[in-house]
Amino acid sequence: MEGLKLKFADLFAGIGGFRLAFEKADYDCVFSCEINEACQQVYLNNFGDIPANDIRKIDRCNLPYFDVLTAGFPCQPFSICGRRKGFYDTRGTLFFHICEIIEYINPPVVILENVKHILHHDKGRTLEVILYSLEDIGYVVNYEILNSKDFGLPQNRERVVFVATKNKKFDFGLLKKTYPFPNLKEFLCTSGEFEYLNPQEYTMIDNPKQQESGLIFVGYRNKNIWKTGIRPNTEHLSRVHHQPNRIYSIEGVHPTIPSQETSGRFFIYIPEENAVRKLTIRECYRIMGFPDSFKTHSNLAECYKQIGNSVSIPVMYELANQIKKQVFYHQEIMSDMINITQSCHVKQSIQLEIPFK
Ligand SMILES: C[S@@+](CC[C@H](N)C(=O)[O-])C[C@H]1O[C@@H](n2cnc3c(N)ncnc32)[C@H](O)[C@@H]1O
């Protein structure tokens, strides 16, 4: 039934987080682009094709039709002066190039993923521009902050997701969330080469408590004491507040895996061994929802950067399924629609109005 699958384009593909999720939800990837060579390499090793390079150099006339466009694009300021001129205001930005492709292909659904900070970026102007640019090219847009820990992963990772559709706003309230959130310990490797800290390298705190976020901060590493700007006798507090020095319990969730932490300073306390060790790179990929069969880059720093930049697979998988239900409805209607769009070879598509229950 290959020909009946919904098609998607994977822009700013990274190592293919969207692709893993959407293929799992039975969508077919018809185009991808990614400028970074190390990411392209990983993408090739896992999916068998090399993404097109720079989005700014894509000739949109040669693009195949797709039903869904996904993009986790870098956040850039939009320097706009004067009155709003729709998405043409964003010329020169990567977002403008995404909009150009959207306008040309006119897919029924667009999904944009970003750090939640984008909502307040440039005093809220970035958000405003994203919304009015998409509206300008015929979409209704909804957005929500989604947290990986609500989708079966032991990671407190908040990302904003924009879903642009044609007629009816996407309802984020229908996404299936999983409660309670899982513990980190269910995702740990049981064997392998673990990097332990010596007991004199860390301090455990008394009476650790689970925070609302699900994190249980249990200790800190005894190093990197910041002396400048620190009041006398409070040096230990600077260690506690410095994220790479923190040690977390495996009974809770893990903080966000960031793309900037290229040496993987993520430390966990294992109660059975009364020991502190580093989270392994495989464990980092697991708590983003990547399968153990995923082939990572040969350079460890690249691996950390790439996974920190990725999307959470179960979040996007649930979104992909819910988009099918809300936008493309059930299989029969979907097949008809795909047949129409494919046989016409048109860039215009139709979107069904669904009386959603
Ligand atoms: C936040 S990451 C997206 C990661 C991806 N969603 C994933 O799951 O792995 C943004 C990506 O955009 C890529 N990028 C930046 N500028 C680009 C451009 N001009 N053309 C294509 N890709 C670009 C970066 O190399 C980076 O991998």
The ligand as an SDF file (V2000), in Angstrom:
LIG
                    3D

 27 29  0  0  0  0  0  0  0  0999 V2000
   17.1940   22.1940   15.7150 C   0  0  0  0  0  0  0  0  0  0  0  0
   18.0120   21.2810   14.5000 S   0  0  0  0  0  0  0  0  0  0  0  0
   16.7550   20.2090   13.9070 C   0  0  0  0  0  0  0  0  0  0  0  0
   16.9690   18.7760   14.3150 C   0  0  0  0  0  0  0  0  0  0  0  0
   15.9640   17.7870   13.7780 C   0  0  0  0  0  0  0  0  0  0  0  0
   14.6080   18.1890   13.9800 N   0  0  0  0  0  0  0  0  0  0  0  0
   16.1910   16.3990   14.4020 C   0  0  0  0  0  0  0  0  0  0  0  0
   15.2410   15.7800   14.8780 O   0  0  0  0  0  0  0  0  0  0  0  0
   17.3330   15.9350   14.4410 O   0  0  0  0  0  0  0  0  0  0  0  0
   18.1630   22.4530   13.1800 C   0  0  0  0  0  0  0  0  0  0  0  0
   18.9260   21.9000   12.0000 C   0  0  0  0  0  0  0  0  0  0  0  0
   18.8630   22.8370   10.9340 O   0  0  0  0  0  0  0  0  0  0  0  0
   20.0550   22.7000   10.1870 C   0  0  0  0  0  0  0  0  0  0  0  0
   20.2130   23.8930    9.3200 N   0  0  0  0  0  0  0  0  0  0  0  0
   20.6350   25.1260    9.6810 C   0  0  0  0  0  0  0  0  0  0  0  0
   20.6640   25.9460    8.6250 N   0  0  0  0  0  0  0  0  0  0  0  0
   20.2430   25.2310    7.5570 C   0  0  0  0  0  0  0  0  0  0  0  0
   20.0620   25.5420    6.1830 C   0  0  0  0  0  0  0  0  0  0  0  0
   20.3460   26.7490    5.6880 N   0  0  0  0  0  0  0  0  0  0  0  0
   19.6040   24.5660    5.3660 N   0  0  0  0  0  0  0  0  0  0  0  0
   19.3320   23.3220    5.8410 C   0  0  0  0  0  0  0  0  0  0  0  0
   19.5130   22.9660    7.1450 N   0  0  0  0  0  0  0  0  0  0  0  0
   19.9530   23.9040    7.9930 C   0  0  0  0  0  0  0  0  0  0  0  0
   21.1310   22.5550   11.2640 C   0  0  0  0  0  0  0  0  0  0  0  0
   22.3070   21.9650   10.7480 O   0  0  0  0  0  0  0  0  0  0  0  0
   20.4050   21.6760   12.2870 C   0  0  0  0  0  0  0  0  0  0  0  0
   20.7270   20.3110   12.1350 O   0  0  0  0  0  0  0  0  0  0  0  0
  1  2  1  0
  2  3  1  0
  2 10  1  0
  3  4  1  0
  4  5  1  0
  5  6  1  0
  5  7  1  0
  7  8  2  0
  7  9  1  0
 10 11  1  0
 11 12  1  0
 11 26  1  0
 12 13  1  0
 13 14  1  0
 13 24  1  0
 14 15  1  0
 14 23  1  0
 15 16  2  0
 16 17  1  0
 17 18  1  0
 17 23  2  0
 18 19  1  0
 18 20  2  0
 20 21  1  0
 21 22  2  0
 22 23  1  0
 24 25  1  0
 24 26  1  0
 26 27  1  0
M  CHG  2   2   1   9  -1
M  END
$$$$
